[in-house]
Amino acid sequence: MSAEEHVIYVHGLWMSGGEGLLLRHRLARELGAQLHAFSYSAVTHGMQQITDALHAFVDTLAPPRVHFVGHSLGGLVIYRYFERFACPAPGRVVFLGTPCVTSRAAVQASQSRF
């Protein structure tokens, strides 16, 4: 990879992106790519608003190549982003612990009274 390539890290639920700081630094060092953290709030925004914001974020970068790394819910954000928008540039997507099929924790949380 080169500095013309960008990697966008999308954090998981109840995270801020700070938990991926070491991963982002390592990727930047080893790949020579420009790293970016996309931050969102799943508590105050719906998936459509989040993917709209990710789309605007990617557009402002206008990268010639872009790769996405999604942790947990961040992977689903990326997945939904690509359902709604055309790929802006060639690249790859990596999911880290993303519940692509189902999540026991999410099912249990949805059945909780609070």
N, C-alpha and C positions, 0 to 999 in steps of 0.2 A: 504494500500500500504506500501511498504517498500523501503529502500534505493536501493534495487536491481531493483526496477522499475524506469523507466525513462519516463519523459514527455518532448516531443519536441514541443515547441511553434513556429509556422510559421506565421509571420506577414502579413499584408495586403499590397496592392498597395500603393506606396509612403510612406511607413512606414519604420522604421528601426529595430523594435523589442523592442525599449525602451518603447513604449506605453503599452506594456504588462508586464512591470517590476512588478507592484503591483500584478497583477494576478499571475505571476510566483512565487513571494515570498509567496503569500497566499497559493497557491497549494503546494509548497514545505513544508511550515509549517504544513498545515492541513493533507496532504497526506503522508508526510515523504518520498516523492520520490525525485529523482535527476532531477532537471529542466535544460533544455537546450533551448537556442534560436537559431533557424536556420535563418540566414540572407541571403538575395539575392537581386538582382536588376532586376526588371522586365523591366526596361528601357533599360538596356544594354545586357540582356540575354533573350533568348527564353525559352519556357517552357521545352523543352528537356534538355537544359543545366542546368536549375534550378533543375529539377528532378534528373538529374545525380549527381548534387552537393548534394542534399538531400540524395540520396542513399549512396554516399561516406561518408557523415556525420553520418548517421545511422550505417554504417559498422564500422566506427572508434570507436563508442560507444560499439558495440557488446552487447547490453542489453539483459538480460534474458526475460524481459517484457518491452514493449515500448508502450506508449500512445502518440497520436498526438492531439494537439489543434491548429486549424487553424482559423485565423481571416480574413474574407473577401477573398481576392485573395489567402491568405495562405491556406485556405480550398481547393481551386481548385488545388493548388500546391500538396497538400496531395492526393487529388483525382486522379490526373494524375500520381503521384508517384506510387500509388497502381495499376493503370492500366498497368504500365510498369514493375514493380518489384514485386516479391513474398514477402509476409509478412515475415520480418526477425524474429519476435518473437510475441507471443500473446499480445494482448492489445486492446485498444479502440481508436476511433477517435471522436473528438468533433469539430463541425463547429460552429463558432460564426459569424453570418451575412454573410455567404458564399452564393454567388449567384449561387446555384446549377442548377437552371433552366434558369434564365435570370436576367439581371440587367438593369433597365431603364437608369441608369447613364452610363453604358458601351455602350449601344446602342446609346445613344445621343453622347457620346464621339467619337464613331466610325464614326458618320455622320458629325463630325466637320471638318472644312477645315484645321485647323492647324494640 
